[in-house]
């Protein structure tokens, strides 16, 4: 595992471009904090839309709606070929509050195309319409649906016998790991063969050095924004001790192999490094890669960032090896 310097490192040139293009797009709209949550989400979707286009073409893409707890939840299935080699349930980020499968559509297709697997996304219920643990329960329900008799009908293929992973970025990474912990505690961890965490939210502790070093406005996710997201998702201090919310607060043993893609110039960097170390200490097979000069959300910049493309490729190769599809190189 790489261990970046505790000193501030400058963003890579492609990340500066990514950051500035995002800022210019947001500047065409009122500040998000001045808008209603619905209007803020609409702006975020508009700003993120160009970054979700392009990329791998799919053999089949289909949308599906499932009922859970009285709500209708959107699912999307990307399949790069007739018979995929495995399945990845992918959970989008956005501070539990913003974004959707649409903003992360290219991220999902990059994994599908590069790994030869089907990727299933979910539009889980956002904050403030729901708070912890509703989102965890929804994602957990999706993983369980994959083994239901009617799954082939809405997936477009039969997942029986295919290896399955769960992954996500930022708050979505938090939900992905929380789902794995929920399944483990229920004696159902055999539903998952791998976990992918991209610059995930792993703890409610905001005192780590990377909060101070990279918490300003030049790094895509600020300390103030992160605190606001936590206040929305888990305002109760007791909830912030729940290991399904603050992943580092519980036991991490008996989990499947886990890949962590960490952005060096990110407010969440240190808690990701801490999670990698804690997983390793718990006996979990861990691959942790810190990508130099990368900002939070850097995978979305794959259209302009060679490092983002490399991160996708490295994760896809690891996943295929972990699934037993390719030999370790």
C-alpha positions in Angstrom: 0.0 0.0 0.0 1.3 3.4 -0.9 1.5 6.1 1.8 1.4 9.6 0.5 3.1 12.5 2.1 1.1 14.3 4.9 2.1 17.6 3.2 -0.2 19.2 0.7 0.4 18.0 -2.8 -0.8 19.9 -5.9 -3.5 18.5 -8.1 -2.4 17.0 -11.4 -2.9 19.3 -14.4 -5.8 17.2 -15.7 -7.5 17.5 -12.3 -7.1 21.3 -12.3 -8.8 21.3 -15.7 -11.6 19.0 -14.3 -12.0 21.2 -11.3 -12.1 24.4 -13.3 -14.6 23.0 -15.8 -16.9 21.9 -13.0 -16.6 25.3 -11.3 -17.4 27.1 -14.6 -20.5 25.0 -15.1 -21.7 25.5 -11.6 -21.1 29.3 -11.9 -23.8 29.4 -14.6 -26.4 28.6 -11.9 -27.2 30.0 -8.4 -25.1 28.5 -5.6 -26.5 25.1 -4.6 -26.9 26.2 -0.9 -29.4 28.9 -2.0 -31.7 26.5 -3.8 -34.3 24.0 -2.7 -33.0 20.5 -2.6 -34.9 19.6 -5.8 -33.4 22.6 -7.6 -29.9 21.9 -6.3 -30.2 18.3 -7.6 -31.4 19.5 -11.0 -28.3 21.8 -11.3 -26.0 19.0 -10.2 -27.5 16.7 -12.9 -26.9 19.3 -15.5 -23.4 20.1 -14.5 -22.4 16.4 -14.3 -24.2 15.3 -17.5 -21.2 16.0 -19.9 -19.0 13.8 -17.8 -21.4 10.9 -17.9 -21.5 10.7 -21.8 -19.2 8.8 -24.1 -17.2 5.8 -23.2 -17.9 2.1 -23.8 -20.9 1.0 -25.8 -23.1 -1.6 -24.3 -24.6 -4.8 -25.8 -27.7 -4.0 -23.8 -28.9 -1.4 -21.3 -32.2 -1.6 -19.5 -34.0 0.2 -16.7 -36.2 -1.5 -14.2 -38.3 -0.4 -11.2 -38.6 -2.3 -8.0 -40.9 -1.7 -5.0 -39.2 -1.5 -1.6 -40.8 -0.2 1.6 -43.5 1.6 -0.2 -41.2 3.4 -2.7 -40.4 2.7 -6.3 -36.6 2.5 -6.9 -35.0 2.8 -10.3 -32.4 0.2 -11.4 -30.2 0.2 -14.5 -28.4 -2.8 -15.9 -25.5 -2.3 -18.3 -24.4 -5.5 -20.1 -21.3 -5.3 -22.4 -21.9 -8.7 -24.1 -24.6 -11.3 -24.3 -23.3 -13.4 -21.4 -21.4 -11.3 -18.8 -18.6 -12.8 -16.8 -19.8 -11.5 -13.5 -22.0 -8.8 -11.8 -21.1 -5.6 -10.1 -23.7 -3.7 -8.1 -22.5 -0.1 -8.2 -23.7 2.6 -5.8 -23.3 6.3 -6.9 -21.9 9.0 -4.7 -23.1 12.5 -3.9 -23.1 12.9 -0.1 -26.2 10.7 0.2 -28.0 13.8 -1.1 -27.2 14.5 -4.8 -26.5 12.7 -8.1 -28.0 9.5 -9.6 -27.4 6.6 -11.9 -27.5 9.2 -14.7 -24.5 11.2 -13.4 -22.6 8.0 -12.9 -23.6 6.3 -16.1 -20.2 6.4 -17.7 -18.5 5.2 -14.5 -20.8 2.1 -14.6 -20.2 1.5 -18.3 -16.4 1.8 -17.8 -16.4 -1.0 -15.4 -18.8 -3.1 -17.5 -16.7 -2.6 -20.7 -13.3 -3.1 -19.1 -14.2 -6.0 -16.9 -16.6 -7.8 -19.2 -19.3 -7.8 -16.5 -22.8 -6.6 -16.0 -23.1 -3.5 -13.8 -26.3 -2.9 -11.9 -26.9 0.6 -10.6 -29.5 1.9 -8.2 -31.2 5.2 -7.5 -31.5 4.8 -3.7 -33.6 7.3 -1.7 -31.6 10.4 -1.1 -31.4 12.7 2.0 -33.5 14.4 3.3 -36.3 12.2 2.0 -34.7 9.4 4.0 -31.8 9.1 6.4 -29.6 6.2 7.7 -30.2 3.3 7.6 -32.8 3.5 4.8 -30.2 3.7 2.0 -28.2 0.7 3.4 -31.4 -1.3 3.5 -32.3 -0.5 -0.1 -28.9 -1.5 -1.5 -28.9 -4.6 0.6 -32.3 -5.5 -0.8 -30.9 -5.1 -4.3 -28.1 -7.5 -3.7 -30.6 -10.0 -2.4 -32.8 -9.5 -5.5 -30.1 -10.9 -7.7 -30.8 -14.4 -6.4 -34.6 -14.2 -6.7 -36.3 -16.4 -9.3 -37.4 -13.4 -11.4 -34.0 -11.8 -11.6 -33.2 -13.1 -15.1 -36.3 -11.4 -16.5 -35.3 -7.9 -15.5 -31.5 -8.3 -15.7 -31.7 -9.7 -19.2 -29.4 -12.6 -18.3 -29.3 -15.4 -15.8 -26.9 -14.5 -12.9 -26.9 -18.0 -11.4 -23.3 -19.0 -10.7 -21.8 -15.7 -11.7 -19.4 -14.0 -9.2 -20.8 -10.8 -7.7 -19.2 -7.7 -6.4 -20.4 -4.5 -4.8 -18.8 -1.1 -5.3 -19.3 2.6 -5.1 -17.7 6.0 -4.8 -17.8 8.5 -2.0 -21.1 8.1 -0.1 -21.9 5.3 -2.5 -18.7 3.5 -1.4 -19.9 4.0 2.2 -23.2 2.3 1.3 -21.4 -0.5 -0.6 -19.3 -1.4 2.4 -22.2 -1.0 4.8 -24.2 -3.4 2.7 -21.3 -5.9 2.8 -21.2 -5.6 6.6 -25.0 -6.1 6.8 -24.8 -9.2 4.7 -21.9 -10.6 6.7 -23.8 -10.1 10.0 -26.8 -11.8 8.5 -24.7 -14.8 7.4 -25.1 -13.9 3.8 -21.6 -12.7 2.8 -21.4 -15.5 0.3 -23.5 -13.3 -1.9 -20.4 -11.1 -2.6 -17.0 -12.1 -3.9 -15.4 -8.7 -4.0 -15.8 -5.0 -2.9 -14.7 -1.9 -4.7 -14.4 1.4 -2.8 -13.6 4.6 -4.7 -12.6 7.5 -2.4 -15.3 6.3 0.0 -16.7 7.9 3.1 -15.4 5.6 5.8 -15.7 7.5 9.1 -17.5 10.4 10.8 -14.2 11.7 12.3 -13.4 15.0 10.7 -10.1 15.6 12.6 -7.8 13.6 10.3 -5.0 15.7 8.6 -6.5 15.4 5.1 -9.5 17.3 6.3 -7.2 20.2 7.1 -4.9 19.8 4.1 -7.5 19.3 1.4 -10.7 20.7 2.9 -10.6 24.0 1.0 -12.5 24.9 -2.1 -9.8 23.8 -4.6 -10.2 20.0 -4.2 -13.8 19.3 -5.3 -15.1 18.3 -1.9 -14.7 20.7 1.0 -14.6 20.1 4.8 -17.8 22.2 5.1 -19.6 20.2 2.5 -18.6 16.9 4.1 -19.9 18.0 7.5 -23.2 19.1 5.9 -23.6 15.7 4.3 -23.0 13.9 7.6 -25.5 16.2 9.3 -28.1 15.3 6.7 -27.4 11.5 6.8 -26.7 10.9 10.4 -27.2 13.9 12.6 -27.6 11.9 15.8 -24.1 11.4 17.4 -25.1 7.9 18.4 -25.9 6.9 14.8 -22.4 8.2 13.8 -21.0 5.4 16.0 -22.9 2.7 14.1 -20.4 0.8 12.0 -22.8 0.7 9.1 -22.5 4.5 8.9 -19.0 5.0 10.2 -17.3 1.9 8.8 -14.2 2.2 10.9 -16.2 1.9 14.2 -16.9 -1.8 13.9 -15.2 -5.2 13.1 -14.1 -5.7 9.6 -13.3 -9.4 9.5 -14.8 -12.1 7.2 -15.3 -9.7 4.3 -14.4 -10.5 0.6 -11.3 -9.1 -1.1 -11.5 -5.3 -1.3 -10.0 -2.8 -3.7 -9.6 0.8 -2.6 -9.0 3.5 -5.2 -7.8 6.6 -3.2 -7.5 10.1 -4.4 -4.3 11.7 -3.0 -5.7 15.3 -3.0 -8.9 14.5 -1.2 -10.4 15.4 2.1 -11.3 11.7 2.5 -7.8 10.4 1.8 -6.7 9.6 5.4 -9.9 7.8 6.3 -9.5 5.6 3.2 -5.9 4.8 4.2 -7.2 4.0 7.7 -9.8 1.7 6.3 -7.3 -0.1 4.1 -5.0 -0.7 7.2 -7.9 -1.8 9.3 -9.1 -4.3 6.7 -5.7 -5.7 6.3 -5.3 -6.1 10.1 -8.7 -7.9 10.2 -7.3 -10.5 7.7 -9.1 -9.2 4.6 -7.3 -9.4 1.3 -6.8 -5.7 0.4 -5.5 -3.9 -2.7 -5.1 -0.2 -1.9 -3.9 2.3 -4.6 -3.4 6.0 -4.0 -3.5 7.9 -7.3 -1.1 10.9 -7.1 -2.5 14.3 -7.8 -6.1 13.1 -8.1 -9.1 15.0 -6.7 -12.3 13.6 -5.2 -14.5 12.3 -8.0 -11.6 11.8 -10.3 -13.0 8.7 -12.0 -15.7 10.9 -13.6 -12.9 12.7 -15.5 -11.9 9.6 -17.4 -12.6 11.5 -20.7 -9.6 13.8 -20.0 -7.5 12.0 -17.4 -5.2 9.2 -18.2 -4.8 8.4 -14.5 -8.6 8.0 -14.2 -8.5 5.6 -17.2 -5.6 3.7 -15.5 -7.6 3.4 -12.3 -10.5 1.9 -14.1 -8.3 -0.6 -15.9 -6.4 -1.6 -12.8 -9.6 -2.1 -10.8 -11.2 -4.1 -13.7 -8.1 -6.3 -13.9 -8.1 -6.9 -10.2 -11.8 -7.7 -10.2 -11.4 -10.3 -13.0 -8.5 -11.9 -11.1 -10.5 -11.9 -7.9 -13.4 -13.4 -9.7 -11.1 -16.2 -10.9 -11.6 -15.1 -14.6 -7.9 -14.2 -15.2 -4.7 -15.3 -13.7 -2.9 -12.9 -11.4 -0.2 -11.1 -13.3 
